[in-house]
């Protein structure tokens, strides 16, 4: 199989395989295993089917894996060469991320002091969500109330990707408290569920930045 962009196109990975590697299948079917993927292998996610993910390797070989375990690679901001607009201070999101990290650090410290008190730990981190990736002068910050990722260049902030589709609320959280076992007993290895599964959120969707303000370049 060749890349969707055609022969000779530059391979641009969207994810990497986690440190333990990943079992792989020829199709979203646990009865058709194939060669496992090596740890930290760059791959390109082509499609999803429930918990399954179809990935493409740099050599043109594709396979299906447990898409939930892939590690996303930050992509360049989709500015198309235009200035990031509107100018928005990234400071509040940076402060919120720092506060969330400090709250989680305190909860972990308290749990280490009293490992039996797992209830207090769960209560301390209830509802806590944060995300930040910094690469030189670029930063990707998660805006939890808005359910979106933003991109900052050090002084300005713009929407980058949304978790839910436009005009649709986030999907409801599963009501069944029983954990779902993604490993079929007769498959011999970890795999996504045999049928489609509802995700807690819609897939993340990269969005175009807002147009420059009137009168600007």
C-alpha positions in Angstrom: 0.0 0.0 0.0 1.3 3.5 -0.8 0.7 6.7 1.1 -2.6 8.5 0.3 -0.6 11.4 -1.1 0.9 9.3 -3.8 4.3 7.7 -4.5 7.2 9.9 -3.5 5.2 12.0 -1.1 6.9 12.9 2.2 5.8 10.5 5.0 4.3 12.6 7.8 3.6 10.6 11.0 0.6 11.5 13.2 1.4 9.1 16.0 4.1 6.9 17.5 3.8 3.4 18.9 3.9 3.3 22.7 7.1 2.0 24.6 5.8 -1.6 24.8 5.1 -1.9 21.1 1.7 -2.9 19.6 0.2 -6.1 18.4 -1.2 -5.6 14.9 -3.8 -7.3 12.7 -4.4 -7.4 8.9 -8.0 -6.1 9.4 -10.1 -5.1 12.4 -10.5 -8.7 13.3 -8.7 -10.5 16.1 -8.5 -13.7 14.0 -6.1 -12.1 11.5 -2.9 -11.2 13.4 0.2 -9.9 11.6 3.6 -8.6 12.5 3.7 -6.5 15.7 4.8 -2.9 15.6 8.1 -1.9 17.3 8.2 0.6 20.2 8.3 4.3 19.2 7.7 3.5 15.5 6.3 6.6 13.7 3.0 5.8 12.0 0.3 7.7 10.2 -3.3 7.2 11.4 -5.5 6.6 8.3 -8.9 5.7 9.8 -10.8 4.5 12.8 -13.4 1.9 13.4 -14.6 1.9 17.0 -11.5 1.3 19.1 -9.5 0.0 16.1 -7.1 2.3 14.2 -5.7 1.7 10.8 -2.0 2.9 10.6 0.5 3.4 7.8 4.2 2.9 8.2 6.9 4.8 6.4 7.6 1.8 4.1 4.0 1.8 2.9 2.9 -1.2 5.0 -0.4 -0.8 6.9 -2.1 -2.6 9.7 -4.8 -2.3 12.3 -4.0 -1.7 16.0 -5.7 -0.7 19.2 -6.1 3.0 18.3 -6.5 4.0 21.9 -2.8 3.2 22.7 -1.2 5.3 19.9 0.7 8.4 21.1 -0.2 11.6 19.2 2.6 13.7 17.6 2.0 17.5 17.8 1.6 18.9 14.4 2.6 22.4 13.1 -0.2 25.0 13.6 -2.5 25.3 10.6 -1.9 29.0 10.0 -1.2 28.7 6.2 1.5 31.4 6.6 -0.9 33.9 8.1 -0.4 35.6 11.5 -2.0 33.8 14.4 -5.2 35.8 15.1 -6.9 37.1 17.1 -4.2 38.1 19.6 -5.1 36.4 22.8 -3.0 36.1 25.9 -1.9 32.5 26.5 -1.1 33.4 30.2 -4.4 32.2 31.7 -4.2 28.8 30.1 -0.6 28.4 31.2 -1.6 29.4 34.8 -4.5 26.9 34.7 -2.1 24.1 33.6 0.4 25.0 36.3 -2.4 25.0 38.9 -3.7 21.6 37.7 -0.2 20.1 37.8 0.4 21.4 41.3 -3.0 20.0 42.4 -2.1 16.6 41.0 1.4 16.7 42.5 0.0 17.4 46.0 -2.5 14.5 45.6 0.3 12.1 44.5 2.4 13.2 47.4 -0.4 12.7 49.9 -1.1 9.2 48.4 2.6 8.3 48.7 2.4 9.2 52.4 -0.7 7.1 53.0 -1.1 4.5 50.1 -4.2 3.1 51.7 -6.2 6.3 51.3 -7.0 5.9 47.6 -10.5 7.4 48.2 -8.9 10.7 49.2 -6.7 10.7 46.1 -9.6 10.1 43.8 -11.6 12.9 45.4 -8.6 15.3 45.2 -8.2 14.8 41.4 -11.9 14.5 40.6 -12.7 16.4 37.4 -9.0 17.4 36.9 -8.0 17.7 33.2 -5.0 19.4 31.8 -2.7 19.2 28.8 0.4 21.1 27.6 3.1 20.4 25.0 6.0 22.8 24.7 8.5 22.6 21.8 10.8 25.5 21.8 8.8 28.7 21.2 5.6 26.7 20.3 3.1 25.5 22.8 -0.1 23.4 22.6 -2.4 24.1 25.5 -5.6 22.3 26.4 -8.6 24.5 27.2 -10.7 22.1 29.3 -13.8 24.3 29.6 -14.0 24.8 25.8 -13.0 21.2 25.0 -10.3 22.3 22.6 -6.6 22.5 22.0 -5.0 25.9 21.3 -1.6 26.9 19.8 0.6 29.6 21.2 3.7 31.2 19.7 4.8 32.8 22.9 2.6 35.9 22.8 -0.5 35.0 20.9 -3.1 32.2 21.2 -5.4 30.7 18.6 -7.7 27.6 18.4 -5.9 24.5 17.0 -8.2 21.5 17.4 -11.5 20.7 19.0 -12.5 17.5 20.7 -16.1 17.5 19.6 -17.5 18.4 16.2 -18.9 21.9 15.5 -22.3 22.5 17.1 -22.3 19.1 18.9 -21.9 18.6 22.6 -19.4 16.2 24.0 -20.6 12.6 24.0 -22.0 11.5 27.4 -19.7 9.5 29.7 -20.4 5.7 29.8 -22.8 4.9 32.6 -21.7 1.3 33.1 -19.1 1.4 35.9 -17.8 -2.1 35.0 -14.5 -1.9 33.1 -14.5 -3.1 29.5 -11.8 -5.8 28.8 -10.3 -5.0 25.3 -8.5 -8.4 25.3 -10.7 -11.2 23.9 -10.0 -14.3 25.9 -9.3 -16.4 22.8 -7.3 -13.9 20.8 -3.9 -14.5 22.5 -3.1 -10.7 22.7 -4.5 -7.3 23.4 -7.0 -6.0 20.8 -9.8 -3.6 20.5 -13.4 -4.8 21.0 -14.8 -6.9 18.2 -17.6 -4.5 17.5 -17.9 -0.7 17.4 -17.6 1.1 20.7 -18.7 4.6 21.8 -15.9 6.9 22.7 -16.1 9.3 25.6 -15.5 12.1 23.1 -15.6 12.5 19.4 -12.3 12.3 17.6 -10.1 15.5 17.9 -10.5 17.6 14.7 -7.9 20.2 13.6 -9.5 23.5 12.8 -8.4 26.5 10.7 -7.3 29.6 12.6 -9.8 32.5 12.6 -9.2 35.1 9.8 -7.2 38.2 10.6 -9.1 41.1 12.1 -10.5 43.7 9.6 -7.8 46.1 8.4 -5.0 43.7 9.4 -2.7 41.8 7.2 
